[in-house]
Amino acid sequence: MITVTNLEKNDILKIVELETMLLQETLGVEMLQAELHNQYAHFYCAKDGNEPIGYIGCWIIEGTCDMINFVVQKEYQRMGVGTKLFQEVLNQCLKEKATEILLEVRASNEQAISFYTKFGFKQIATRKEYYKNKEDACILRKDLYENLSNWI
């Protein structure tokens, strides 16, 4: 059974492994551990039993939610795990009265862009050569109060 909980210290090594495998880079153990104590940070972990299979992280500051990273292990993609994780961020945004969500995604990551578009994100800009490999980043935005029927 898939569950979603707050990210815990003992989940971090597996999350770093997933980030490295799926994103080719990682926030790293030290940063993720520090985020556990950041009042603006909200990190959630999806687990199959006790095994971390994905996570999502964001910062909510002054009405804006900045999504940091979002990964789901390949074998669990397209099974609703990403939606469950994203729902946690939306719930937190509602609690904190955030009005928008911003994120960057690799221009080549069509699967992620499709996921975000499904939930009402729109591209607002491009950051040229944003990633270490010089790939562009698409900046996406979701207005949380534009159309409340778009909420999950």
Secondary structure, DSSP 4 states (H G I P E B T S, - for coil): -EEEEE--GGGHHHHHHHHHHHHS----HHHHHHHTT-TTEEEEEEEETTEEEEEEEEEEETTEEEEEEEEE-GGGTTTTHHHHHHHHHHHHHHHTT--EEEEEEETT-HHHHHHHHHTT-EEEEEETT-STT---EEEEEEETTS-GGG--
